[in-house]
Amino acid sequence: MEKKLRARFNASVAELEQTRLQDRFRGLGLTPLGELPLRVPVRVAGEVTRVVLTPRAGVPNLEVMISDGTGKITAVFTGRRRIAGLDHGRATIFEGVAMRDRDRTIVYNPAYTLVA
């Protein structure tokens, strides 16, 4: 008990946040983002850390980044300007096929579930 308490006091805010996120999504049968296989269907969860509208060739693309404490993934919703409920700090589950695009992992138009 004392060892755990000492570890928490010596941890940085970022380390505490990673631990909190990992604990929140543990045991749900989801793939951790840090162990994400590419080009196969996956089911992942995390909290929204960034929402950006990036138009490409005149078509709006909504990019939503989530983190689960082990890694990050960006969901790209083509043709969307906004999705109600997908806001910063909201927990969500994405289902789709992940791939690498330059220096980031993305999933296009995933099925999503908002978590309370």
Rosetta constraint file for C-alpha pairs under 8 A:
AtomPair CA 1 CA 5 HARMONIC 6.29 0.50
AtomPair CA 2 CA 6 HARMONIC 6.09 0.50
AtomPair CA 3 CA 7 HARMONIC 6.17 0.50
AtomPair CA 4 CA 8 HARMONIC 6.28 0.50
AtomPair CA 5 CA 9 HARMONIC 6.34 0.50
AtomPair CA 6 CA 10 HARMONIC 6.25 0.50
AtomPair CA 7 CA 11 HARMONIC 6.08 0.50
AtomPair CA 8 CA 16 HARMONIC 7.36 0.50
AtomPair CA 11 CA 15 HARMONIC 5.96 0.50
AtomPair CA 11 CA 16 HARMONIC 6.43 0.50
AtomPair CA 12 CA 16 HARMONIC 6.32 0.50
AtomPair CA 13 CA 17 HARMONIC 6.15 0.50
AtomPair CA 14 CA 18 HARMONIC 6.21 0.50
AtomPair CA 15 CA 19 HARMONIC 6.25 0.50
AtomPair CA 16 CA 20 HARMONIC 6.15 0.50
AtomPair CA 17 CA 21 HARMONIC 6.22 0.50
AtomPair CA 17 CA 69 HARMONIC 7.21 0.50
AtomPair CA 18 CA 22 HARMONIC 6.16 0.50
AtomPair CA 18 CA 68 HARMONIC 7.25 0.50
AtomPair CA 18 CA 69 HARMONIC 4.02 0.50
AtomPair CA 18 CA 70 HARMONIC 7.06 0.50
AtomPair CA 19 CA 23 HARMONIC 6.13 0.50
AtomPair CA 19 CA 69 HARMONIC 6.48 0.50
AtomPair CA 20 CA 24 HARMONIC 6.16 0.50
AtomPair CA 20 CA 69 HARMONIC 7.60 0.50
AtomPair CA 21 CA 25 HARMONIC 6.53 0.50
AtomPair CA 21 CA 46 HARMONIC 7.38 0.50
AtomPair CA 21 CA 47 HARMONIC 7.80 0.50
AtomPair CA 21 CA 67 HARMONIC 7.83 0.50
AtomPair CA 21 CA 68 HARMONIC 5.21 0.50
AtomPair CA 21 CA 69 HARMONIC 5.10 0.50
AtomPair CA 22 CA 26 HARMONIC 5.99 0.50
AtomPair CA 22 CA 68 HARMONIC 5.82 0.50
AtomPair CA 22 CA 69 HARMONIC 5.26 0.50
AtomPair CA 22 CA 70 HARMONIC 7.04 0.50
AtomPair CA 25 CA 30 HARMONIC 7.68 0.50
AtomPair CA 25 CA 45 HARMONIC 6.90 0.50
AtomPair CA 25 CA 46 HARMONIC 7.30 0.50
AtomPair CA 25 CA 68 HARMONIC 7.16 0.50
AtomPair CA 26 CA 30 HARMONIC 7.82 0.50
AtomPair CA 30 CA 43 HARMONIC 5.62 0.50
AtomPair CA 30 CA 44 HARMONIC 5.29 0.50
AtomPair CA 30 CA 45 HARMONIC 6.88 0.50
AtomPair CA 31 CA 35 HARMONIC 6.93 0.50
AtomPair CA 31 CA 36 HARMONIC 6.41 0.50
AtomPair CA 31 CA 42 HARMONIC 6.86 0.50
AtomPair CA 31 CA 43 HARMONIC 6.10 0.50
AtomPair CA 31 CA 44 HARMONIC 5.32 0.50
AtomPair CA 31 CA 45 HARMONIC 7.92 0.50
AtomPair CA 32 CA 36 HARMONIC 6.33 0.50
AtomPair CA 32 CA 44 HARMONIC 6.64 0.50
AtomPair CA 32 CA 45 HARMONIC 7.88 0.50
AtomPair CA 32 CA 68 HARMONIC 7.14 0.50
AtomPair CA 32 CA 70 HARMONIC 6.49 0.50
AtomPair CA 32 CA 71 HARMONIC 7.56 0.50
AtomPair CA 33 CA 44 HARMONIC 6.83 0.50
AtomPair CA 33 CA 67 HARMONIC 7.54 0.50
AtomPair CA 33 CA 68 HARMONIC 6.63 0.50
AtomPair CA 33 CA 70 HARMONIC 5.75 0.50
AtomPair CA 33 CA 71 HARMONIC 4.74 0.50
AtomPair CA 33 CA 72 HARMONIC 6.10 0.50
AtomPair CA 33 CA 73 HARMONIC 7.08 0.50
AtomPair CA 34 CA 70 HARMONIC 4.71 0.50
AtomPair CA 34 CA 71 HARMONIC 4.63 0.50
AtomPair CA 34 CA 72 HARMONIC 7.63 0.50
AtomPair CA 36 CA 42 HARMONIC 7.83 0.50
AtomPair CA 36 CA 98 HARMONIC 7.86 0.50
AtomPair CA 37 CA 42 HARMONIC 7.81 0.50
AtomPair CA 37 CA 98 HARMONIC 7.38 0.50
AtomPair CA 38 CA 97 HARMONIC 7.12 0.50
AtomPair CA 38 CA 98 HARMONIC 5.19 0.50
AtomPair CA 38 CA 99 HARMONIC 5.21 0.50
AtomPair CA 38 CA 100 HARMONIC 7.51 0.50
AtomPair CA 39 CA 97 HARMONIC 5.52 0.50
AtomPair CA 39 CA 98 HARMONIC 5.59 0.50
AtomPair CA 39 CA 99 HARMONIC 5.77 0.50
AtomPair CA 40 CA 97 HARMONIC 5.37 0.50
AtomPair CA 40 CA 98 HARMONIC 6.88 0.50
AtomPair CA 41 CA 95 HARMONIC 7.11 0.50
AtomPair CA 41 CA 96 HARMONIC 5.27 0.50
AtomPair CA 41 CA 97 HARMONIC 4.55 0.50
AtomPair CA 41 CA 98 HARMONIC 7.27 0.50
AtomPair CA 42 CA 95 HARMONIC 5.70 0.50
AtomPair CA 42 CA 96 HARMONIC 5.64 0.50
AtomPair CA 42 CA 97 HARMONIC 6.05 0.50
AtomPair CA 42 CA 98 HARMONIC 7.24 0.50
AtomPair CA 43 CA 93 HARMONIC 6.96 0.50
AtomPair CA 43 CA 94 HARMONIC 5.81 0.50
AtomPair CA 43 CA 95 HARMONIC 4.50 0.50
AtomPair CA 43 CA 96 HARMONIC 6.81 0.50
AtomPair CA 44 CA 93 HARMONIC 5.59 0.50
AtomPair CA 44 CA 94 HARMONIC 5.38 0.50
AtomPair CA 44 CA 95 HARMONIC 6.51 0.50
AtomPair CA 45 CA 66 HARMONIC 7.54 0.50
AtomPair CA 45 CA 67 HARMONIC 7.69 0.50
AtomPair CA 45 CA 68 HARMONIC 6.53 0.50
AtomPair CA 45 CA 91 HARMONIC 7.17 0.50
AtomPair CA 45 CA 92 HARMONIC 5.58 0.50
AtomPair CA 45 CA 93 HARMONIC 4.17 0.50
AtomPair CA 45 CA 94 HARMONIC 6.10 0.50
AtomPair CA 46 CA 66 HARMONIC 5.11 0.50
AtomPair CA 46 CA 67 HARMONIC 4.75 0.50
AtomPair CA 46 CA 68 HARMONIC 4.33 0.50
AtomPair CA 46 CA 69 HARMONIC 7.98 0.50
AtomPair CA 46 CA 91 HARMONIC 5.55 0.50
AtomPair CA 46 CA 92 HARMONIC 5.80 0.50
AtomPair CA 46 CA 93 HARMONIC 6.71 0.50
AtomPair CA 47 CA 66 HARMONIC 5.08 0.50
AtomPair CA 47 CA 67 HARMONIC 5.50 0.50
AtomPair CA 47 CA 68 HARMONIC 6.50 0.50
AtomPair CA 47 CA 88 HARMONIC 7.59 0.50
AtomPair CA 47 CA 89 HARMONIC 5.42 0.50
AtomPair CA 47 CA 90 HARMONIC 5.32 0.50
AtomPair CA 47 CA 91 HARMONIC 4.22 0.50
AtomPair CA 47 CA 92 HARMONIC 6.24 0.50
AtomPair CA 48 CA 64 HARMONIC 6.77 0.50
AtomPair CA 48 CA 65 HARMONIC 5.74 0.50
AtomPair CA 48 CA 66 HARMONIC 4.34 0.50
AtomPair CA 48 CA 67 HARMONIC 6.72 0.50
AtomPair CA 48 CA 86 HARMONIC 7.38 0.50
AtomPair CA 48 CA 87 HARMONIC 6.56 0.50
AtomPair CA 48 CA 88 HARMONIC 4.94 0.50
AtomPair CA 48 CA 89 HARMONIC 4.98 0.50
AtomPair CA 48 CA 90 HARMONIC 5.41 0.50
AtomPair CA 48 CA 91 HARMONIC 6.35 0.50
AtomPair CA 48 CA 92 HARMONIC 7.36 0.50
AtomPair CA 49 CA 64 HARMONIC 7.72 0.50
AtomPair CA 49 CA 65 HARMONIC 5.67 0.50
AtomPair CA 49 CA 66 HARMONIC 5.44 0.50
AtomPair CA 49 CA 67 HARMONIC 6.73 0.50
AtomPair CA 49 CA 88 HARMONIC 5.55 0.50
AtomPair CA 49 CA 89 HARMONIC 6.20 0.50
AtomPair CA 50 CA 63 HARMONIC 7.89 0.50
AtomPair CA 50 CA 64 HARMONIC 5.79 0.50
AtomPair CA 50 CA 65 HARMONIC 5.11 0.50
AtomPair CA 50 CA 66 HARMONIC 7.19 0.50
AtomPair CA 50 CA 88 HARMONIC 6.17 0.50
AtomPair CA 51 CA 62 HARMONIC 7.17 0.50
AtomPair CA 51 CA 63 HARMONIC 5.72 0.50
AtomPair CA 51 CA 64 HARMONIC 4.62 0.50
AtomPair CA 51 CA 65 HARMONIC 6.52 0.50
AtomPair CA 51 CA 87 HARMONIC 7.13 0.50
AtomPair CA 51 CA 88 HARMONIC 6.94 0.50
AtomPair CA 52 CA 62 HARMONIC 5.93 0.50
AtomPair CA 52 CA 63 HARMONIC 5.16 0.50
AtomPair CA 52 CA 64 HARMONIC 6.61 0.50
AtomPair CA 53 CA 60 HARMONIC 6.72 0.50
AtomPair CA 53 CA 61 HARMONIC 5.75 0.50
AtomPair CA 53 CA 62 HARMONIC 4.64 0.50
AtomPair CA 53 CA 63 HARMONIC 6.18 0.50
AtomPair CA 53 CA 81 HARMONIC 6.44 0.50
AtomPair CA 54 CA 60 HARMONIC 6.11 0.50
AtomPair CA 54 CA 61 HARMONIC 5.15 0.50
AtomPair CA 54 CA 62 HARMONIC 6.27 0.50
AtomPair CA 54 CA 63 HARMONIC 7.13 0.50
AtomPair CA 55 CA 59 HARMONIC 5.33 0.50
AtomPair CA 55 CA 60 HARMONIC 4.20 0.50
AtomPair CA 55 CA 61 HARMONIC 5.47 0.50
AtomPair CA 56 CA 60 HARMONIC 6.39 0.50
AtomPair CA 56 CA 61 HARMONIC 7.00 0.50
AtomPair CA 59 CA 78 HARMONIC 7.49 0.50
AtomPair CA 59 CA 79 HARMONIC 5.86 0.50
AtomPair CA 60 CA 78 HARMONIC 6.43 0.50
AtomPair CA 60 CA 79 HARMONIC 4.97 0.50
AtomPair CA 60 CA 80 HARMONIC 5.82 0.50
AtomPair CA 60 CA 81 HARMONIC 5.96 0.50
AtomPair CA 61 CA 76 HARMONIC 6.41 0.50
AtomPair CA 61 CA 77 HARMONIC 5.61 0.50
AtomPair CA 61 CA 78 HARMONIC 4.52 0.50
AtomPair CA 61 CA 79 HARMONIC 5.52 0.50
AtomPair CA 61 CA 80 HARMONIC 5.69 0.50
AtomPair CA 61 CA 81 HARMONIC 6.61 0.50
AtomPair CA 62 CA 76 HARMONIC 5.72 0.50
AtomPair CA 62 CA 77 HARMONIC 5.06 0.50
AtomPair CA 62 CA 78 HARMONIC 6.49 0.50
AtomPair CA 62 CA 79 HARMONIC 7.59 0.50
AtomPair CA 62 CA 80 HARMONIC 5.65 0.50
AtomPair CA 62 CA 81 HARMONIC 5.71 0.50
AtomPair CA 62 CA 82 HARMONIC 6.66 0.50
AtomPair CA 63 CA 74 HARMONIC 6.36 0.50
AtomPair CA 63 CA 75 HARMONIC 5.64 0.50
AtomPair CA 63 CA 76 HARMONIC 4.59 0.50
AtomPair CA 63 CA 77 HARMONIC 6.40 0.50
AtomPair CA 64 CA 74 HARMONIC 5.47 0.50
AtomPair CA 64 CA 75 HARMONIC 5.12 0.50
AtomPair CA 64 CA 76 HARMONIC 6.54 0.50
AtomPair CA 64 CA 86 HARMONIC 7.98 0.50
AtomPair CA 65 CA 72 HARMONIC 6.80 0.50
AtomPair CA 65 CA 73 HARMONIC 5.63 0.50
AtomPair CA 65 CA 74 HARMONIC 4.18 0.50
AtomPair CA 65 CA 75 HARMONIC 6.23 0.50
AtomPair CA 66 CA 72 HARMONIC 5.66 0.50
AtomPair CA 66 CA 73 HARMONIC 5.68 0.50
AtomPair CA 66 CA 74 HARMONIC 6.45 0.50
AtomPair CA 67 CA 71 HARMONIC 5.76 0.50
AtomPair CA 67 CA 72 HARMONIC 4.48 0.50
AtomPair CA 67 CA 73 HARMONIC 6.75 0.50
AtomPair CA 68 CA 72 HARMONIC 6.90 0.50
AtomPair CA 72 CA 105 HARMONIC 7.42 0.50
AtomPair CA 73 CA 104 HARMONIC 7.15 0.50
AtomPair CA 73 CA 105 HARMONIC 5.20 0.50
AtomPair CA 73 CA 106 HARMONIC 5.62 0.50
AtomPair CA 73 CA 107 HARMONIC 7.51 0.50
AtomPair CA 74 CA 104 HARMONIC 7.52 0.50
AtomPair CA 74 CA 105 HARMONIC 6.29 0.50
AtomPair CA 74 CA 106 HARMONIC 4.68 0.50
AtomPair CA 74 CA 107 HARMONIC 6.42 0.50
AtomPair CA 75 CA 106 HARMONIC 5.63 0.50
AtomPair CA 75 CA 107 HARMONIC 4.89 0.50
AtomPair CA 75 CA 108 HARMONIC 5.82 0.50
AtomPair CA 75 CA 109 HARMONIC 6.78 0.50
AtomPair CA 75 CA 110 HARMONIC 6.82 0.50
AtomPair CA 76 CA 106 HARMONIC 7.04 0.50
AtomPair CA 76 CA 107 HARMONIC 6.27 0.50
AtomPair CA 76 CA 108 HARMONIC 4.87 0.50
AtomPair CA 76 CA 109 HARMONIC 5.84 0.50
AtomPair CA 76 CA 110 HARMONIC 7.92 0.50
AtomPair CA 77 CA 108 HARMONIC 6.18 0.50
AtomPair CA 77 CA 109 HARMONIC 4.69 0.50
AtomPair CA 77 CA 110 HARMONIC 7.58 0.50
AtomPair CA 78 CA 108 HARMONIC 7.60 0.50
AtomPair CA 78 CA 109 HARMONIC 6.68 0.50
AtomPair CA 85 CA 90 HARMONIC 7.61 0.50
AtomPair CA 85 CA 114 HARMONIC 7.26 0.50
AtomPair CA 86 CA 90 HARMONIC 6.42 0.50
AtomPair CA 86 CA 92 HARMONIC 7.84 0.50
AtomPair CA 86 CA 114 HARMONIC 7.45 0.50
AtomPair CA 90 CA 114 HARMONIC 7.48 0.50
AtomPair CA 90 CA 115 HARMONIC 7.38 0.50
AtomPair CA 90 CA 116 HARMONIC 7.92 0.50
AtomPair CA 91 CA 114 HARMONIC 6.29 0.50
AtomPair CA 91 CA 115 HARMONIC 5.18 0.50
AtomPair CA 91 CA 116 HARMONIC 6.99 0.50
AtomPair CA 92 CA 112 HARMONIC 6.76 0.50
AtomPair CA 92 CA 113 HARMONIC 5.56 0.50
AtomPair CA 92 CA 114 HARMONIC 4.51 0.50
AtomPair CA 92 CA 115 HARMONIC 5.20 0.50
AtomPair CA 93 CA 112 HARMONIC 5.44 0.50
AtomPair CA 93 CA 113 HARMONIC 5.03 0.50
AtomPair CA 93 CA 114 HARMONIC 6.50 0.50
AtomPair CA 93 CA 115 HARMONIC 7.21 0.50
AtomPair CA 94 CA 110 HARMONIC 5.78 0.50
AtomPair CA 94 CA 111 HARMONIC 5.73 0.50
AtomPair CA 94 CA 112 HARMONIC 4.57 0.50
AtomPair CA 94 CA 113 HARMONIC 6.69 0.50
AtomPair CA 95 CA 110 HARMONIC 5.31 0.50
AtomPair CA 95 CA 111 HARMONIC 5.10 0.50
AtomPair CA 95 CA 112 HARMONIC 6.31 0.50
AtomPair CA 96 CA 107 HARMONIC 6.23 0.50
AtomPair CA 96 CA 108 HARMONIC 7.37 0.50
AtomPair CA 96 CA 109 HARMONIC 7.60 0.50
AtomPair CA 96 CA 110 HARMONIC 4.83 0.50
AtomPair CA 96 CA 111 HARMONIC 6.60 0.50
AtomPair CA 97 CA 107 HARMONIC 5.78 0.50
AtomPair CA 97 CA 108 HARMONIC 7.54 0.50
AtomPair CA 97 CA 110 HARMONIC 7.77 0.50
AtomPair CA 98 CA 105 HARMONIC 6.57 0.50
AtomPair CA 98 CA 106 HARMONIC 5.58 0.50
AtomPair CA 98 CA 107 HARMONIC 4.67 0.50
AtomPair CA 98 CA 108 HARMONIC 7.84 0.50
AtomPair CA 99 CA 105 HARMONIC 5.64 0.50
AtomPair CA 99 CA 106 HARMONIC 5.52 0.50
AtomPair CA 99 CA 107 HARMONIC 6.39 0.50
AtomPair CA 100 CA 104 HARMONIC 5.79 0.50
AtomPair CA 100 CA 105 HARMONIC 4.55 0.50
AtomPair CA 100 CA 106 HARMONIC 6.13 0.50
AtomPair CA 101 CA 105 HARMONIC 6.16 0.50
AtomPair CA 101 CA 106 HARMONIC 6.69 0.50
